[in-house]
Every structure is written in structure tokens, then in C-alpha cells.
């Protein structure tokens, strides 16, 4: 299993709008429906910072590679240009 902790460092006061766009456009639902997806959930910090955490779990490297080819992931990349300053990805194989 591949686990990704993706931290989006959002532009000031834009985290909630970014998350709302993800939900409105169904990026989360589309990712969860992909073959090999085990978990795809967003979390906001209790400290009120502009960070947004995405926890992803994929069956194997092939499923994760296929995820990278999806149109909804390309759309997420476009949204990041508007709302995100930096992205930090931690990858674990378990």
C-alpha cells in the first residue's frame, strides 16, 4: 500500500475556498472512485492555519500512477495555481 500525506500551504485566507472548489468540482469523489483507491480525505488544522492536509492511500504503485493520469487531477493542478503557495508530499510504502 502507498500512503501520501499531501500538505497544501494555501495563500492567506484561501484554504476554505480551495477546499470548496475541490468539493464542488467533485475532485475528491472522482479520486475515491478510482480503482485501487483506499482513502482520499481532506483535513483542516485546528490551529486555524492556511494549511490543508490530504491523506491518500492507494493499493499499489500502479494505482497511484494511474491516478496521476486522470483529468480531475489535472484540474486540481490548475486550482493549485490559484490557491496554493507550496505543496509538501510525504510518501510511505506500507
Contact map, one row per residue, 1 for C-alpha under 8 A:
1110000000000000000000000000000000000000000000000000000011111000000000000000000000000000000011
1111000000000000000000000000000000000000000000000000000011111001000000000000000000000000001111
1111100000000000000000000000000000000000000000000000001111000000000000000000000000000000001111
0111110000000000000000000000000000000000000000000000011110000000000000000000000000000000111100
0011111000000000000000000000000000000000000000000000111100000000000000000000000000000000111000
0001111100000000000000000000000000000000000000000000111100000000000000000000000000000011110000
0000111110000000000000000000000000000000000000000011110000000000000000000000000000000011100000
0000011111000000000000000000000000000000000000000011110000000000000000000000000000011111000000
0000001111100000000000000000000000000000000000000111000000000000000000000000000000011111000000
0000000111111110000000000000000000000000000000000111000000000000000000000000000000111100000000
0000000011111110000000000000000000000000000000000100000000000000000000000000000000111000000000
0000000001111110000000000000000000000000000000000100000000000000000000000000000000000000000000
0000000001111111000000000000000000000000000000000100000000000000000000000000000000000000000000
0000000001111111110000000000000000000000000000000100000000000000000000000000000000100000000000
0000000001111111111000000000000000000000000000000111000000000000000000000000000000100000000000
0000000000001111111100000000000000000000000000000000000000000000000000000000000000000000000000
0000000000000111111110000000000000000000000000000000000000000000000000000000000000000000000000
0000000000000111111111000000000000000000000000000000000000000000000000000000001100100000000000
0000000000000011111111100000000000000000000000000000000000000000000000000000000000000000000000
0000000000000001111111110000000000000000000000000000000000000000000000000000000000000000000000
0000000000000000111111111000000000000000000000000000000000000000000000000000001000000000000000
0000000000000000011111111111000000000000000000000000000000000000000000000001000000000000000000
0000000000000000001111111111100000000000000000000000000000000000000000000000000000000000000000
0000000000000000000111111110000000000000000000000000000000000000000000000000000000000000000000
0000000000000000000011111110000000000000000000000000000000000000000000000000000000000000000000
0000000000000000000001111111110000000000000000000000000000000000000000000000000000000000000000
0000000000000000000001111111111000000000000000000000000000000000000000011001000000000000000000
0000000000000000000001100111111100000001100000000000000000000000000000000000000000000000000000
0000000000000000000000100111111110000000000000000000000000000000000000000000000000000000000000
0000000000000000000000000111111111000000000000000000000000000000000000010000000000000000000000
0000000000000000000000000011111111001001000000000000000000000000001000010000000000000000000000
0000000000000000000000000001111111001111000000000000000000000000000000000000000000000000000000
0000000000000000000000000000111111101000000000000000000000000000000000000000000000000000000000
0000000000000000000000000000011111111000000000000000000000000000001000000000000000000000000000
0000000000000000000000000000000011111000000000000000000000000010000000000000000000000000000000
0000000000000000000000000000000001111100000000000000000001110011000000000000000000000000000000
0000000000000000000000000000001111111111000000000000000111100010000000000000000000000000000000
0000000000000000000000000000000100011111000000000000000111100000000000000000000000000000000000
0000000000000000000000000000000100001111100000000000001111000000000000000000000000000000000000
0000000000000000000000000001001100001111110000000000011110000000000000000000000000000000000000
0000000000000000000000000001000000000011111000000000011100000000000000000000000000000000000000
0000000000000000000000000000000000000001111100000001111000000000000000000000000000000000000000
0000000000000000000000000000000000000000111110000001110000000000000000000000000000000000000000
0000000000000000000000000000000000000000011111010011100000000000000000000000000000000000000000
0000000000000000000000000000000000000000001111111011100000000000000000000000000000000000000000
0000000000000000000000000000000000000000000111111000000000000000000000000000000000000000000000
0000000000000000000000000000000000000000000011111000000000000000000000000000000000000000000000
0000000000000000000000000000000000000000000111111100000000000000000000000000000000000000000000
0000000000000000000000000000000000000000000011111110000000000000000000000000000000000000000000
0000000011111110000000000000000000000000000000011111000000000000000000000000000000000000000000
0000001111000010000000000000000000000000000110001111100000000000000000000000000000000000000000
0000001111000010000000000000000000000000011110000111110000000000000000000000000000000000000000
0000111100000000000000000000000000000000011110000011111000000000000000000000000000000000000000
0001111100000000000000000000000000000001111000000001111100000000000000000000000000000000000000
0011110000000000000000000000000000000011110000000000111110000000000000000000000000000000000000
0011110000000000000000000000000000001111100000000000011111000000000000000000000000000000000000
1111000000000000000000000000000000001111000000000000001111100000000000000000000000000000000000
1110000000000000000000000000000000011110000000000000000111111011000000000000000000000000000000
1100000000000000000000000000000000011100000000000000000011111011000000000000000000000000000000
1100000000000000000000000000000000010000000000000000000001111111000000000000000000000000000000
1100000000000000000000000000000000000000000000000000000001111111100000000000000000000000000000
0000000000000000000000000000000000000000000000000000000000011111110000000000000000000000000000
0000000000000000000000000000000000111000000000000000000001111111111000000000000000000000000000
0100000000000000000000000000000000010000000000000000000001111111111100000000000000000000000000
0000000000000000000000000000000000000000000000000000000000001111111110000000000000000000000000
0000000000000000000000000000000000000000000000000000000000000111111111000000000000000000000000
0000000000000000000000000000001001000000000000000000000000000011111111001000000000000000000000
0000000000000000000000000000000000000000000000000000000000000001111111001000000000000000000000
0000000000000000000000000000000000000000000000000000000000000000111111101100000000000000000000
0000000000000000000000000000000000000000000000000000000000000000011111111100000000000000000000
0000000000000000000000000000000000000000000000000000000000000000000011111110000000000000000000
0000000000000000000000000010011000000000000000000000000000000000000001111111000000000000000000
0000000000000000000000000010000000000000000000000000000000000000001111111111100000000000000000
0000000000000000000000000000000000000000000000000000000000000000000011111111110000000000000000
0000000000000000000000000000000000000000000000000000000000000000000000111111111000000000000000
0000000000000000000001000010000000000000000000000000000000000000000000011111111100000000000000
0000000000000000000000000000000000000000000000000000000000000000000000001111111110000000000000
0000000000000000000000000000000000000000000000000000000000000000000000000111111111000000000000
0000000000000000010010000000000000000000000000000000000000000000000000000011111111110000000000
0000000000000000010000000000000000000000000000000000000000000000000000000001111111111000000000
0000000000000000000000000000000000000000000000000000000000000000000000000000111111111000000000
0000000000000000000000000000000000000000000000000000000000000000000000000000011111110000000000
0000000001100110010000000000000000000000000000000000000000000000000000000000001111111000000000
0000000111100000000000000000000000000000000000000000000000000000000000000000001111111110000000
0000000111100000000000000000000000000000000000000000000000000000000000000000000110111110000000
0000000111000000000000000000000000000000000000000000000000000000000000000000000000011111000000
0000011110000000000000000000000000000000000000000000000000000000000000000000000000011111100000
0000011110000000000000000000000000000000000000000000000000000000000000000000000000000111110000
0001111000000000000000000000000000000000000000000000000000000000000000000000000000000011111000
0001110000000000000000000000000000000000000000000000000000000000000000000000000000000001111100
0111100000000000000000000000000000000000000000000000000000000000000000000000000000000000111110
0111000000000000000000000000000000000000000000000000000000000000000000000000000000000000011111
1110000000000000000000000000000000000000000000000000000000000000000000000000000000000000001111
1110000000000000000000000000000000000000000000000000000000000000000000000000000000000000000111
